[in-house]
Amino acid sequence: MTKKTCNHENLEFIGSQKAEKGMNKYFRCLDCGGVIVIPENGKTAYFIPKHEEKK
Ligand SMILES: [Zn+2]
């Protein structure tokens, strides 16, 4: 099974947000600073890398 997140485990819960289908939970990775979004409905989590700044 492929994980679509980073491989770190030091996650900090930063909040939840209402989505179209239930609530999404947001965690920040304390190692790389990315954000992991976990949908409440059990779908695959996805990962937002920290460094997506426009240059
Ligand atoms: Zn990480």
mmCIF file of the protein (N, C-alpha, C, O) and its ligand, coordinates in Angstrom:
data_MODEL
# 
_entry.id   MODEL 
# 
loop_
_entity.id 
_entity.type 
_entity.pdbx_number_of_molecules 
1 polymer     1 
2 non-polymer 1 
# 
_entity_poly.entity_id                      1 
_entity_poly.type                           'polypeptide(L)' 
_entity_poly.nstd_linkage                   no 
_entity_poly.nstd_monomer                   no 
_entity_poly.pdbx_seq_one_letter_code       MTKKTCNHENLEFIGSQKAEKGMNKYFRCLDCGGVIVIPENGKTAYFIPKHEEKK 
_entity_poly.pdbx_seq_one_letter_code_can   MTKKTCNHENLEFIGSQKAEKGMNKYFRCLDCGGVIVIPENGKTAYFIPKHEEKK 
_entity_poly.pdbx_strand_id                 A 
# 
loop_
_entity_poly_seq.entity_id 
_entity_poly_seq.num 
_entity_poly_seq.mon_id 
_entity_poly_seq.hetero 
1 1  MET n 
1 2  THR n 
1 3  LYS n 
1 4  LYS n 
1 5  THR n 
1 6  CYS n 
1 7  ASN n 
1 8  HIS n 
1 9  GLU n 
1 10 ASN n 
1 11 LEU n 
1 12 GLU n 
1 13 PHE n 
1 14 ILE n 
1 15 GLY n 
1 16 SER n 
1 17 GLN n 
1 18 LYS n 
1 19 ALA n 
1 20 GLU n 
1 21 LYS n 
1 22 GLY n 
1 23 MET n 
1 24 ASN n 
1 25 LYS n 
1 26 TYR n 
1 27 PHE n 
1 28 ARG n 
1 29 CYS n 
1 30 LEU n 
1 31 ASP n 
1 32 CYS n 
1 33 GLY n 
1 34 GLY n 
1 35 VAL n 
1 36 ILE n 
1 37 VAL n 
1 38 ILE n 
1 39 PRO n 
1 40 GLU n 
1 41 ASN n 
1 42 GLY n 
1 43 LYS n 
1 44 THR n 
1 45 ALA n 
1 46 TYR n 
1 47 PHE n 
1 48 ILE n 
1 49 PRO n 
1 50 LYS n 
1 51 HIS n 
1 52 GLU n 
1 53 GLU n 
1 54 LYS n 
1 55 LYS n 
# 
loop_
_struct_asym.id 
_struct_asym.entity_id 
A 1 
B 2 
# 
loop_
_chem_comp.id 
_chem_comp.type 
_chem_comp.mon_nstd_flag 
ALA 'L-peptide linking' y 
ARG 'L-peptide linking' y 
ASN 'L-peptide linking' y 
ASP 'L-peptide linking' y 
CYS 'L-peptide linking' y 
GLN 'L-peptide linking' y 
GLU 'L-peptide linking' y 
GLY 'peptide linking'   y 
HIS 'L-peptide linking' y 
ILE 'L-peptide linking' y 
LEU 'L-peptide linking' y 
LYS 'L-peptide linking' y 
MET 'L-peptide linking' y 
PHE 'L-peptide linking' y 
PRO 'L-peptide linking' y 
SER 'L-peptide linking' y 
THR 'L-peptide linking' y 
TYR 'L-peptide linking' y 
VAL 'L-peptide linking' y 
ZN  non-polymer         . 
# 
_pdbx_entity_nonpoly.entity_id   2 
_pdbx_entity_nonpoly.name        ? 
_pdbx_entity_nonpoly.comp_id     ZN 
# 
_pdbx_nonpoly_scheme.asym_id         B 
_pdbx_nonpoly_scheme.entity_id       2 
_pdbx_nonpoly_scheme.mon_id          ZN 
_pdbx_nonpoly_scheme.ndb_seq_num     1 
_pdbx_nonpoly_scheme.pdb_seq_num     101 
_pdbx_nonpoly_scheme.auth_seq_num    101 
_pdbx_nonpoly_scheme.pdb_mon_id      ZN 
_pdbx_nonpoly_scheme.auth_mon_id     ZN 
_pdbx_nonpoly_scheme.pdb_strand_id   A 
_pdbx_nonpoly_scheme.pdb_ins_code    . 
# 
loop_
_atom_site.group_PDB 
_atom_site.id 
_atom_site.type_symbol 
_atom_site.label_atom_id 
_atom_site.label_alt_id 
_atom_site.label_comp_id 
_atom_site.label_asym_id 
_atom_site.label_entity_id 
_atom_site.label_seq_id 
_atom_site.pdbx_PDB_ins_code 
_atom_site.Cartn_x 
_atom_site.Cartn_y 
_atom_site.Cartn_z 
_atom_site.occupancy 
_atom_site.B_iso_or_equiv 
_atom_site.pdbx_formal_charge 
_atom_site.auth_seq_id 
_atom_site.auth_comp_id 
_atom_site.auth_asym_id 
_atom_site.auth_atom_id 
_atom_site.pdbx_PDB_model_num 
ATOM   1   N  N  . MET A 1 1  ? 0.844   -1.192 0.000  1.00 0.00 ? 1   MET A N  1 
ATOM   2   C  CA . MET A 1 1  ? 0.000   0.000  0.000  1.00 0.00 ? 1   MET A CA 1 
ATOM   3   C  C  . MET A 1 1  ? 0.880   1.243  0.000  1.00 0.00 ? 1   MET A C  1 
ATOM   4   O  O  . MET A 1 1  ? 1.804   1.360  0.805  1.00 0.00 ? 1   MET A O  1 
ATOM   5   N  N  . THR A 1 2  ? 0.597   2.137  -0.877 1.00 0.00 ? 2   THR A N  1 
ATOM   6   C  CA . THR A 1 2  ? 1.406   3.335  -0.996 1.00 0.00 ? 2   THR A CA 1 
ATOM   7   C  C  . THR A 1 2  ? 0.877   4.447  -0.105 1.00 0.00 ? 2   THR A C  1 
ATOM   8   O  O  . THR A 1 2  ? -0.311  4.767  -0.109 1.00 0.00 ? 2   THR A O  1 
ATOM   9   N  N  . LYS A 1 3  ? 1.779   5.012  0.642  1.00 0.00 ? 3   LYS A N  1 
ATOM   10  C  CA . LYS A 1 3  ? 1.396   6.166  1.460  1.00 0.00 ? 3   LYS A CA 1 
ATOM   11  C  C  . LYS A 1 3  ? 1.678   7.435  0.689  1.00 0.00 ? 3   LYS A C  1 
ATOM   12  O  O  . LYS A 1 3  ? 2.776   7.625  0.166  1.00 0.00 ? 3   LYS A O  1 
ATOM   13  N  N  . LYS A 1 4  ? 0.698   8.289  0.621  1.00 0.00 ? 4   LYS A N  1 
ATOM   14  C  CA . LYS A 1 4  ? 0.906   9.540  -0.095 1.00 0.00 ? 4   LYS A CA 1 
ATOM   15  C  C  . LYS A 1 4  ? 1.298   10.665 0.857  1.00 0.00 ? 4   LYS A C  1 
ATOM   16  O  O  . LYS A 1 4  ? 0.995   11.834 0.619  1.00 0.00 ? 4   LYS A O  1 
ATOM   17  N  N  . THR A 1 5  ? 1.957   10.301 1.904  1.00 0.00 ? 5   THR A N  1 
ATOM   18  C  CA . THR A 1 5  ? 2.437   11.311 2.833  1.00 0.00 ? 5   THR A CA 1 
ATOM   19  C  C  . THR A 1 5  ? 3.935   11.121 2.991  1.00 0.00 ? 5   THR A C  1 
ATOM   20  O  O  . THR A 1 5  ? 4.509   10.180 2.442  1.00 0.00 ? 5   THR A O  1 
ATOM   21  N  N  . CYS A 1 6  ? 4.559   12.001 3.731  1.00 0.00 ? 6   CYS A N  1 
ATOM   22  C  CA . CYS A 1 6  ? 5.954   11.775 4.056  1.00 0.00 ? 6   CYS A CA 1 
ATOM   23  C  C  . CYS A 1 6  ? 6.039   10.619 5.046  1.00 0.00 ? 6   CYS A C  1 
ATOM   24  O  O  . CYS A 1 6  ? 5.013   10.139 5.527  1.00 0.00 ? 6   CYS A O  1 
ATOM   25  N  N  . ASN A 1 7  ? 7.218   10.182 5.344  1.00 0.00 ? 7   ASN A N  1 
ATOM   26  C  CA . ASN A 1 7  ? 7.386   9.010  6.203  1.00 0.00 ? 7   ASN A CA 1 
ATOM   27  C  C  . ASN A 1 7  ? 7.671   9.375  7.648  1.00 0.00 ? 7   ASN A C  1 
ATOM   28  O  O  . ASN A 1 7  ? 8.121   8.538  8.431  1.00 0.00 ? 7   ASN A O  1 
ATOM   29  N  N  . HIS A 1 8  ? 7.414   10.593 7.991  1.00 0.00 ? 8   HIS A N  1 
ATOM   30  C  CA . HIS A 1 8  ? 7.679   11.002 9.363  1.00 0.00 ? 8   HIS A CA 1 
ATOM   31  C  C  . HIS A 1 8  ? 6.498   10.666 10.265 1.00 0.00 ? 8   HIS A C  1 
ATOM   32  O  O  . HIS A 1 8  ? 5.385   10.418 9.801  1.00 0.00 ? 8   HIS A O  1 
ATOM   33  N  N  . GLU A 1 9  ? 6.770   10.664 11.549 1.00 0.00 ? 9   GLU A N  1 
ATOM   34  C  CA . GLU A 1 9  ? 5.708   10.288 12.482 1.00 0.00 ? 9   GLU A CA 1 
ATOM   35  C  C  . GLU A 1 9  ? 5.462   11.341 13.541 1.00 0.00 ? 9   GLU A C  1 
ATOM   36  O  O  . GLU A 1 9  ? 4.573   11.183 14.378 1.00 0.00 ? 9   GLU A O  1 
ATOM   37  N  N  . ASN A 1 10 ? 6.232   12.406 13.519 1.00 0.00 ? 10  ASN A N  1 
ATOM   38  C  CA . ASN A 1 10 ? 6.017   13.462 14.500 1.00 0.00 ? 10  ASN A CA 1 
ATOM   39  C  C  . ASN A 1 10 ? 4.989   14.444 13.967 1.00 0.00 ? 10  ASN A C  1 
ATOM   40  O  O  . ASN A 1 10 ? 5.330   15.493 13.420 1.00 0.00 ? 10  ASN A O  1 
ATOM   41  N  N  . LEU A 1 11 ? 3.743   14.088 14.135 1.00 0.00 ? 11  LEU A N  1 
ATOM   42  C  CA . LEU A 1 11 ? 2.672   14.898 13.579 1.00 0.00 ? 11  LEU A CA 1 
ATOM   43  C  C  . LEU A 1 11 ? 1.985   15.706 14.664 1.00 0.00 ? 11  LEU A C  1 
ATOM   44  O  O  . LEU A 1 11 ? 1.742   15.222 15.770 1.00 0.00 ? 11  LEU A O  1 
ATOM   45  N  N  . GLU A 1 12 ? 1.681   16.939 14.323 1.00 0.00 ? 12  GLU A N  1 
ATOM   46  C  CA . GLU A 1 12 ? 0.985   17.823 15.252 1.00 0.00 ? 12  GLU A CA 1 
ATOM   47  C  C  . GLU A 1 12 ? -0.383  18.138 14.679 1.00 0.00 ? 12  GLU A C  1 
ATOM   48  O  O  . GLU A 1 12 ? -0.498  18.613 13.549 1.00 0.00 ? 12  GLU A O  1 
ATOM   49  N  N  . PHE A 1 13 ? -1.410  17.875 15.454 1.00 0.00 ? 13  PHE A N  1 
ATOM   50  C  CA . PHE A 1 13 ? -2.759  18.189 14.992 1.00 0.00 ? 13  PHE A CA 1 
ATOM   51  C  C  . PHE A 1 13 ? -2.934  19.699 14.956 1.00 0.00 ? 13  PHE A C  1 
ATOM   52  O  O  . PHE A 1 13 ? -2.730  20.380 15.961 1.00 0.00 ? 13  PHE A O  1 
ATOM   53  N  N  . ILE A 1 14 ? -3.308  20.213 13.809 1.00 0.00 ? 14  ILE A N  1 
ATOM   54  C  CA . ILE A 1 14 ? -3.439  21.665 13.702 1.00 0.00 ? 14  ILE A CA 1 
ATOM   55  C  C  . ILE A 1 14 ? -4.870  22.107 13.484 1.00 0.00 ? 14  ILE A C  1 
ATOM   56  O  O  . ILE A 1 14 ? -5.160  23.303 13.514 1.00 0.00 ? 14  ILE A O  1 
ATOM   57  N  N  . GLY A 1 15 ? -5.761  21.168 13.267 1.00 0.00 ? 15  GLY A N  1 
ATOM   58  C  CA . GLY A 1 15 ? -7.147  21.580 13.163 1.00 0.00 ? 15  GLY A CA 1 
ATOM   59  C  C  . GLY A 1 15 ? -7.930  20.731 12.191 1.00 0.00 ? 15  GLY A C  1 
ATOM   60  O  O  . GLY A 1 15 ? -7.390  19.844 11.529 1.00 0.00 ? 15  GLY A O  1 
ATOM   61  N  N  . SER A 1 16 ? -9.215  21.020 12.118 1.00 0.00 ? 16  SER A N  1 
ATOM   62  C  CA . SER A 1 16 ? -10.067 20.314 11.188 1.00 0.00 ? 16  SER A CA 1 
ATOM   63  C  C  . SER A 1 16 ? -10.904 21.333 10.432 1.00 0.00 ? 16  SER A C  1 
ATOM   64  O  O  . SER A 1 16 ? -11.140 22.445 10.903 1.00 0.00 ? 16  SER A O  1 
ATOM   65  N  N  . GLN A 1 17 ? -11.335 20.935 9.275  1.00 0.00 ? 17  GLN A N  1 
ATOM   66  C  CA . GLN A 1 17 ? -12.087 21.851 8.445  1.00 0.00 ? 17  GLN A CA 1 
ATOM   67  C  C  . GLN A 1 17 ? -13.205 21.079 7.766  1.00 0.00 ? 17  GLN A C  1 
ATOM   68  O  O  . GLN A 1 17 ? -13.004 19.964 7.285  1.00 0.00 ? 17  GLN A O  1 
ATOM   69  N  N  . LYS A 1 18 ? -14.352 21.667 7.733  1.00 0.00 ? 18  LYS A N  1 
ATOM   70  C  CA . LYS A 1 18 ? -15.487 21.016 7.110  1.00 0.00 ? 18  LYS A CA 1 
ATOM   71  C  C  . LYS A 1 18 ? -15.273 20.955 5.602  1.00 0.00 ? 18  LYS A C  1 
ATOM   72  O  O  . LYS A 1 18 ? -14.947 21.950 4.955  1.00 0.00 ? 18  LYS A O  1 
ATOM   73  N  N  . ALA A 1 19 ? -15.467 19.764 5.072  1.00 0.00 ? 19  ALA A N  1 
ATOM   74  C  CA . ALA A 1 19 ? -15.326 19.578 3.641  1.00 0.00 ? 19  ALA A CA 1 
ATOM   75  C  C  . ALA A 1 19 ? -16.667 19.149 3.072  1.00 0.00 ? 19  ALA A C  1 
ATOM   76  O  O  . ALA A 1 19 ? -17.658 19.050 3.795  1.00 0.00 ? 19  ALA A O  1 
ATOM   77  N  N  . GLU A 1 20 ? -16.691 18.898 1.785  1.00 0.00 ? 20  GLU A N  1 
ATOM   78  C  CA . GLU A 1 20 ? -17.956 18.489 1.162  1.00 0.00 ? 20  GLU A CA 1 
ATOM   79  C  C  . GLU A 1 20 ? -18.471 17.187 1.767  1.00 0.00 ? 20  GLU A C  1 
ATOM   80  O  O  . GLU A 1 20 ? -19.673 16.997 1.954  1.00 0.00 ? 20  GLU A O  1 
ATOM   81  N  N  . LYS A 1 21 ? -17.526 16.296 2.069  1.00 0.00 ? 21  LYS A N  1 
ATOM   82  C  CA . LYS A 1 21 ? -17.916 15.000 2.621  1.00 0.00 ? 21  LYS A CA 1 
ATOM   83  C  C  . LYS A 1 21 ? -17.290 14.840 3.992  1.00 0.00 ? 21  LYS A C  1 
ATOM   84  O  O  . LYS A 1 21 ? -16.215 14.254 4.117  1.00 0.00 ? 21  LYS A O  1 
ATOM   85  N  N  . GLY A 1 22 ? -17.936 15.344 5.002  1.00 0.00 ? 22  GLY A N  1 
ATOM   86  C  CA . GLY A 1 22 ? -17.410 15.202 6.347  1.00 0.00 ? 22  GLY A CA 1 
ATOM   87  C  C  . GLY A 1 22 ? -16.338 16.229 6.650  1.00 0.00 ? 22  GLY A C  1 
ATOM   88  O  O  . GLY A 1 22 ? -16.251 17.286 6.025  1.00 0.00 ? 22  GLY A O  1 
ATOM   89  N  N  . MET A 1 23 ? -15.539 15.882 7.617  1.00 0.00 ? 23  MET A N  1 
ATOM   90  C  CA . MET A 1 23 ? -14.501 16.793 8.071  1.00 0.00 ? 23  MET A CA 1 
ATOM   91  C  C  . MET A 1 23 ? -13.133 16.284 7.633  1.00 0.00 ? 23  MET A C  1 
ATOM   92  O  O  . MET A 1 23 ? -12.861 15.084 7.647  1.00 0.00 ? 23  MET A O  1 
ATOM   93  N  N  . ASN A 1 24 ? -12.294 17.217 7.249  1.00 0.00 ? 24  ASN A N  1 
ATOM   94  C  CA . ASN A 1 24 ? -10.897 16.877 7.015  1.00 0.00 ? 24  ASN A CA 1 
ATOM   95  C  C  . ASN A 1 24 ? -10.093 17.253 8.247  1.00 0.00 ? 24  ASN A C  1 
ATOM   96  O  O  . ASN A 1 24 ? -10.322 18.293 8.865  1.00 0.00 ? 24  ASN A O  1 
ATOM   97  N  N  . LYS A 1 25 ? -9.164  16.405 8.586  1.00 0.00 ? 25  LYS A N  1 
ATOM   98  C  CA . LYS A 1 25 ? -8.281  16.704 9.710  1.00 0.00 ? 25  LYS A CA 1 
ATOM   99  C  C  . LYS A 1 25 ? -6.910  17.041 9.176  1.00 0.00 ? 25  LYS A C  1 
ATOM   100 O  O  . LYS A 1 25 ? -6.405  16.389 8.262  1.00 0.00 ? 25  LYS A O  1 
ATOM   101 N  N  . TYR A 1 26 ? -6.315  18.058 9.750  1.00 0.00 ? 26  TYR A N  1 
ATOM   102 C  CA . TYR A 1 26 ? -5.027  18.543 9.274  1.00 0.00 ? 26  TYR A CA 1 
ATOM   103 C  C  . TYR A 1 26 ? -3.966  18.315 10.332 1.00 0.00 ? 26  TYR A C  1 
ATOM   104 O  O  . TYR A 1 26 ? -4.132  18.659 11.502 1.00 0.00 ? 26  TYR A O  1 
ATOM   105 N  N  . PHE A 1 27 ? -2.882  17.731 9.886  1.00 0.00 ? 27  PHE A N  1 
ATOM   106 C  CA . PHE A 1 27 ? -1.734  17.528 10.763 1.00 0.00 ? 27  PHE A CA 1 
ATOM   107 C  C  . PHE A 1 27 ? -0.511  18.147 10.107 1.00 0.00 ? 27  PHE A C  1 
ATOM   108 O  O  . PHE A 1 27 ? -0.346  18.092 8.888  1.00 0.00 ? 27  PHE A O  1 
ATOM   109 N  N  . ARG A 1 28 ? 0.337   18.734 10.929 1.00 0.00 ? 28  ARG A N  1 
ATOM   110 C  CA . ARG A 1 28 ? 1.601   19.241 10.414 1.00 0.00 ? 28  ARG A CA 1 
ATOM   111 C  C  . ARG A 1 28 ? 2.719   18.296 10.823 1.00 0.00 ? 28  ARG A C  1 
ATOM   112 O  O  . ARG A 1 28 ? 2.803   17.853 11.968 1.00 0.00 ? 28  ARG A O  1 
ATOM   113 N  N  . CYS A 1 29 ? 3.562   18.006 9.863  1.00 0.00 ? 29  CYS A N  1 
ATOM   114 C  CA . CYS A 1 29 ? 4.725   17.185 10.160 1.00 0.00 ? 29  CYS A CA 1 
ATOM   115 C  C  . CYS A 1 29 ? 5.791   18.069 10.801 1.00 0.00 ? 29  CYS A C  1 
ATOM   116 O  O  . CYS A 1 29 ? 6.213   19.072 10.226 1.00 0.00 ? 29  CYS A O  1 
ATOM   117 N  N  . LEU A 1 30 ? 6.216   17.681 11.993 1.00 0.00 ? 30  LEU A N  1 
ATOM   118 C  CA . LEU A 1 30 ? 7.206   18.485 12.703 1.00 0.00 ? 30  LEU A CA 1 
ATOM   119 C  C  . LEU A 1 30 ? 8.604   18.276 12.150 1.00 0.00 ? 30  LEU A C  1 
ATOM   120 O  O  . LEU A 1 30 ? 9.525   19.018 12.489 1.00 0.00 ? 30  LEU A O  1 
ATOM   121 N  N  . ASP A 1 31 ? 8.765   17.291 11.318 1.00 0.00 ? 31  ASP A N  1 
ATOM   122 C  CA . ASP A 1 31 ? 10.089  17.017 10.749 1.00 0.00 ? 31  ASP A CA 1 
ATOM   123 C  C  . ASP A 1 31 ? 10.323  17.779 9.462  1.00 0.00 ? 31  ASP A C  1 
ATOM   124 O  O  . ASP A 1 31 ? 11.397  18.349 9.271  1.00 0.00 ? 31  ASP A O  1 
ATOM   125 N  N  . CYS A 1 32 ? 9.341   17.801 8.577  1.00 0.00 ? 32  CYS A N  1 
ATOM   126 C  CA . CYS A 1 32 ? 9.566   18.442 7.284  1.00 0.00 ? 32  CYS A CA 1 
ATOM   127 C  C  . CYS A 1 32 ? 8.644   19.642 7.067  1.00 0.00 ? 32  CYS A C  1 
ATOM   128 O  O  . CYS A 1 32 ? 8.799   20.362 6.080  1.00 0.00 ? 32  CYS A O  1 
ATOM   129 N  N  . GLY A 1 33 ? 7.701   19.866 7.960  1.00 0.00 ? 33  GLY A N  1 
ATOM   130 C  CA . GLY A 1 33 ? 6.862   21.047 7.850  1.00 0.00 ? 33  GLY A CA 1 
ATOM   131 C  C  . GLY A 1 33 ? 5.712   20.907 6.879  1.00 0.00 ? 33  GLY A C  1 
ATOM   132 O  O  . GLY A 1 33 ? 4.961   21.860 6.672  1.00 0.00 ? 33  GLY A O  1 
ATOM   133 N  N  . GLY A 1 34 ? 5.559   19.756 6.287  1.00 0.00 ? 34  GLY A N  1 
ATOM   134 C  CA . GLY A 1 34 ? 4.439   19.537 5.377  1.00 0.00 ? 34  GLY A CA 1 
ATOM   135 C  C  . GLY A 1 34 ? 3.135   19.369 6.139  1.00 0.00 ? 34  GLY A C  1 
ATOM   136 O  O  . GLY A 1 34 ? 3.124   19.195 7.357  1.00 0.00 ? 34  GLY A O  1 
ATOM   137 N  N  . VAL A 1 35 ? 2.063   19.424 5.414  1.00 0.00 ? 35  VAL A N  1 
ATOM   138 C  CA . VAL A 1 35 ? 0.750   19.258 6.026  1.00 0.00 ? 35  VAL A CA 1 
ATOM   139 C  C  . VAL A 1 35 ? 0.097   18.004 5.466  1.00 0.00 ? 35  VAL A C  1 
ATOM   140 O  O  . VAL A 1 35 ? 0.068   17.782 4.256  1.00 0.00 ? 35  VAL A O  1 
ATOM   141 N  N  . ILE A 1 36 ? -0.423  17.192 6.374  1.00 0.00 ? 36  ILE A N  1 
ATOM   142 C  CA . ILE A 1 36 ? -1.097  15.961 5.977  1.00 0.00 ? 36  ILE A CA 1 
ATOM   143 C  C  . ILE A 1 36 ? -2.586  16.134 6.212  1.00 0.00 ? 36  ILE A C  1 
ATOM   144 O  O  . ILE A 1 36 ? -3.013  16.510 7.303  1.00 0.00 ? 36  ILE A O  1 
ATOM   145 N  N  . VAL A 1 37 ? -3.361  15.863 5.200  1.00 0.00 ? 37  VAL A N  1 
ATOM   146 C  CA . VAL A 1 37 ? -4.809  16.005 5.287  1.00 0.00 ? 37  VAL A CA 1 
ATOM   147 C  C  . VAL A 1 37 ? -5.428  14.616 5.307  1.00 0.00 ? 37  VAL A C  1 
ATOM   148 O  O  . VAL A 1 37 ? -5.192  13.802 4.415  1.00 0.00 ? 37  VAL A O  1 
ATOM   149 N  N  . ILE A 1 38 ? -6.220  14.362 6.334  1.00 0.00 ? 38  ILE A N  1 
ATOM   150 C  CA . ILE A 1 38 ? -6.847  13.049 6.465  1.00 0.00 ? 38  ILE A CA 1 
ATOM   151 C  C  . ILE A 1 38 ? -8.363  13.227 6.440  1.00 0.00 ? 38  ILE A C  1 
ATOM   152 O  O  . ILE A 1 38 ? -8.940  13.753 7.392  1.00 0.00 ? 38  ILE A O  1 
ATOM   153 N  N  . PRO A 1 39 ? -9.000  12.803 5.382  1.00 0.00 ? 39  PRO A N  1 
ATOM   154 C  CA . PRO A 1 39 ? -10.451 12.911 5.308  1.00 0.00 ? 39  PRO A CA 1 
ATOM   155 C  C  . PRO A 1 39 ? -11.110 11.994 6.328  1.00 0.00 ? 39  PRO A C  1 
ATOM   156 O  O  . PRO A 1 39 ? -10.620 10.900 6.608  1.00 0.00 ? 39  PRO A O  1 
ATOM   157 N  N  . GLU A 1 40 ? -12.217 12.451 6.871  1.00 0.00 ? 40  GLU A N  1 
ATOM   158 C  CA . GLU A 1 40 ? -12.884 11.687 7.909  1.00 0.00 ? 40  GLU A CA 1 
ATOM   159 C  C  . GLU A 1 40 ? -13.489 10.394 7.362  1.00 0.00 ? 40  GLU A C  1 
ATOM   160 O  O  . GLU A 1 40 ? -13.659 9.421  8.097  1.00 0.00 ? 40  GLU A O  1 
ATOM   161 N  N  . ASN A 1 41 ? -13.806 10.392 6.087  1.00 0.00 ? 41  ASN A N  1 
ATOM   162 C  CA . ASN A 1 41 ? -14.482 9.231  5.513  1.00 0.00 ? 41  ASN A CA 1 
ATOM   163 C  C  . ASN A 1 41 ? -13.541 8.067  5.242  1.00 0.00 ? 41  ASN A C  1 
ATOM   164 O  O  . ASN A 1 41 ? -13.947 7.069  4.646  1.00 0.00 ? 41  ASN A O  1 
ATOM   165 N  N  . GLY A 1 42 ? -12.306 8.180  5.667  1.00 0.00 ? 42  GLY A N  1 
ATOM   166 C  CA . GLY A 1 42 ? -11.384 7.064  5.545  1.00 0.00 ? 42  GLY A CA 1 
ATOM   167 C  C  . GLY A 1 42 ? -10.689 6.964  4.209  1.00 0.00 ? 42  GLY A C  1 
ATOM   168 O  O  . GLY A 1 42 ? -9.964  6.001  3.957  1.00 0.00 ? 42  GLY A O  1 
ATOM   169 N  N  . LYS A 1 43 ? -10.897 7.935  3.354  1.00 0.00 ? 43  LYS A N  1 
ATOM   170 C  CA . LYS A 1 43 ? -10.181 7.919  2.077  1.00 0.00 ? 43  LYS A CA 1 
ATOM   171 C  C  . LYS A 1 43 ? -8.697  8.165  2.318  1.00 0.00 ? 43  LYS A C  1 
ATOM   172 O  O  . LYS A 1 43 ? -8.275  8.512  3.421  1.00 0.00 ? 43  LYS A O  1 
ATOM   173 N  N  . THR A 1 44 ? -7.930  7.981  1.273  1.00 0.00 ? 44  THR A N  1 
ATOM   174 C  CA . THR A 1 44 ? -6.492  8.111  1.377  1.00 0.00 ? 44  THR A CA 1 
ATOM   175 C  C  . THR A 1 44 ? -6.086  9.516  1.800  1.00 0.00 ? 44  THR A C  1 
ATOM   176 O  O  . THR A 1 44 ? -6.558  10.514 1.256  1.00 0.00 ? 44  THR A O  1 
ATOM   177 N  N  . ALA A 1 45 ? -5.215  9.562  2.766  1.00 0.00 ? 45  ALA A N  1 
ATOM   178 C  CA . ALA A 1 45 ? -4.669  10.842 3.179  1.00 0.00 ? 45  ALA A CA 1 
ATOM   179 C  C  . ALA A 1 45 ? -3.804  11.421 2.077  1.00 0.00 ? 45  ALA A C  1 
ATOM   180 O  O  . ALA A 1 45 ? -3.242  10.686 1.265  1.00 0.00 ? 45  ALA A O  1 
ATOM   181 N  N  . TYR A 1 46 ? -3.701  12.705 2.052  1.00 0.00 ? 46  TYR A N  1 
ATOM   182 C  CA . TYR A 1 46 ? -2.785  13.295 1.089  1.00 0.00 ? 46  TYR A CA 1 
ATOM   183 C  C  . TYR A 1 46 ? -1.905  14.335 1.760  1.00 0.00 ? 46  TYR A C  1 
ATOM   184 O  O  . TYR A 1 46 ? -2.183  14.806 2.863  1.00 0.00 ? 46  TYR A O  1 
ATOM   185 N  N  . PHE A 1 47 ? -0.855  14.671 1.069  1.00 0.00 ? 47  PHE A N  1 
ATOM   186 C  CA . PHE A 1 47 ? 0.242   15.400 1.686  1.00 0.00 ? 47  PHE A CA 1 
ATOM   187 C  C  . PHE A 1 47 ? 0.533   16.665 0.900  1.00 0.00 ? 47  PHE A C  1 
ATOM   188 O  O  . PHE A 1 47 ? 0.609   16.657 -0.328 1.00 0.00 ? 47  PHE A O  1 
ATOM   189 N  N  . ILE A 1 48 ? 0.691   17.739 1.632  1.00 0.00 ? 48  ILE A N  1 
ATOM   190 C  CA . ILE A 1 48 ? 1.019   19.014 1.010  1.00 0.00 ? 48  ILE A CA 1 
ATOM   191 C  C  . ILE A 1 48 ? 2.406   19.422 1.483  1.00 0.00 ? 48  ILE A C  1 
ATOM   192 O  O  . ILE A 1 48 ? 2.567   19.799 2.644  1.00 0.00 ? 48  ILE A O  1 
ATOM   193 N  N  . PRO A 1 49 ? 3.392   19.357 0.630  1.00 0.00 ? 49  PRO A N  1 
ATOM   194 C  CA . PRO A 1 49 ? 4.752   19.738 1.029  1.00 0.00 ? 49  PRO A CA 1 
ATOM   195 C  C  . PRO A 1 49 ? 4.816   21.201 1.432  1.00 0.00 ? 49  PRO A C  1 
ATOM   196 O  O  . PRO A 1 49 ? 4.035   22.031 0.967  1.00 0.00 ? 49  PRO A O  1 
ATOM   197 N  N  . LYS A 1 50 ? 5.754   21.490 2.299  1.00 0.00 ? 50  LYS A N  1 
ATOM   198 C  CA . LYS A 1 50 ? 5.851   22.854 2.800  1.00 0.00 ? 50  LYS A CA 1 
ATOM   199 C  C  . LYS A 1 50 ? 6.322   23.821 1.724  1.00 0.00 ? 50  LYS A C  1 
ATOM   200 O  O  . LYS A 1 50 ? 5.824   24.942 1.623  1.00 0.00 ? 50  LYS A O  1 
ATOM   201 N  N  . HIS A 1 51 ? 7.268   23.390 0.936  1.00 0.00 ? 51  HIS A N  1 
ATOM   202 C  CA . HIS A 1 51 ? 7.907   24.319 0.015  1.00 0.00 ? 51  HIS A CA 1 
ATOM   203 C  C  . HIS A 1 51 ? 7.207   24.359 -1.330 1.00 0.00 ? 51  HIS A C  1 
ATOM   204 O  O  . HIS A 1 51 ? 7.598   23.681 -2.280 1.00 0.00 ? 51  HIS A O  1 
ATOM   205 N  N  . GLU A 1 52 ? 6.187   25.154 -1.384 1.00 0.00 ? 52  GLU A N  1 
ATOM   206 C  CA . GLU A 1 52 ? 5.505   25.355 -2.665 1.00 0.00 ? 52  GLU A CA 1 
ATOM   207 C  C  . GLU A 1 52 ? 5.398   26.834 -2.960 1.00 0.00 ? 52  GLU A C  1 
ATOM   208 O  O  . GLU A 1 52 ? 4.443   27.295 -3.586 1.00 0.00 ? 52  GLU A O  1 
ATOM   209 N  N  . GLU A 1 53 ? 6.378   27.557 -2.507 1.00 0.00 ? 53  GLU A N  1 
ATOM   210 C  CA . GLU A 1 53 ? 6.343   29.002 -2.700 1.00 0.00 ? 53  GLU A CA 1 
ATOM   211 C  C  . GLU A 1 53 ? 6.656   29.355 -4.146 1.00 0.00 ? 53  GLU A C  1 
ATOM   212 O  O  . GLU A 1 53 ? 7.484   28.726 -4.806 1.00 0.00 ? 53  GLU A O  1 
ATOM   213 N  N  . LYS A 1 54 ? 5.979   30.358 -4.598 1.00 0.00 ? 54  LYS A N  1 
ATOM   214 C  CA . LYS A 1 54 ? 6.245   30.820 -5.954 1.00 0.00 ? 54  LYS A CA 1 
ATOM   215 C  C  . LYS A 1 54 ? 7.494   31.680 -5.966 1.00 0.00 ? 54  LYS A C  1 
ATOM   216 O  O  . LYS A 1 54 ? 7.741   32.470 -5.054 1.00 0.00 ? 54  LYS A O  1 
ATOM   217 N  N  . LYS A 1 55 ? 8.267   31.508 -7.014 1.00 0.00 ? 55  LYS A N  1 
ATOM   218 C  CA . LYS A 1 55 ? 9.494   32.287 -7.105 1.00 0.00 ? 55  LYS A CA 1 
ATOM   219 C  C  . LYS A 1 55 ? 9.506   33.098 -8.392 1.00 0.00 ? 55  LYS A C  1 
ATOM   220 O  O  . LYS A 1 55 ? 10.464  33.825 -8.655 1.00 0.00 ? 55  LYS A O  1 
HETATM 221 ZN ZN . ZN  B 2 .  ? 7.536   14.850 7.145  1.00 0.00 2 101 ZN  A ZN 1 
# 
